[in-house]
Amino acid sequence: MLRATTADEMLENGQYYMRTKSQAAWEAAARFAALAQETDEPLEREHYTRLRDAWITLAKRCEPFILPDVTDSKE
């Protein structure tokens, strides 16, 4: 069902690449969303939905944000 994942994933050519924390969290959220849709048990669905929401929250917190450079004013 679910597998433990690390930040390192092997590509088909045998090389590794590092996923970002945000990317890993979005992938976990997608897995739990799929599990929530697959189950017929209401309590299990609620459990997976809460886990999905927690992973979405983490993913949003880990996303890089761009701040405007206030030193580049036109004045």
Residue pairs with C-beta under 8 A, 6 or more apart in sequence:
1 35
2 31
2 35
5 24
5 27
5 28
7 18
7 19
7 21
7 24
8 16
8 17
8 18
8 19
9 16
9 17
9 19
10 16
11 17
19 27
20 62
21 58
21 62
22 59
22 60
22 62
22 63
22 64
25 55
25 56
25 58
25 59
25 62
26 55
26 56
26 59
28 55
29 52
29 55
29 56
29 59
32 48
32 49
32 51
32 52
32 55
33 48
33 49
33 52
35 48
36 45
36 48
36 49
36 52
39 45
39 48
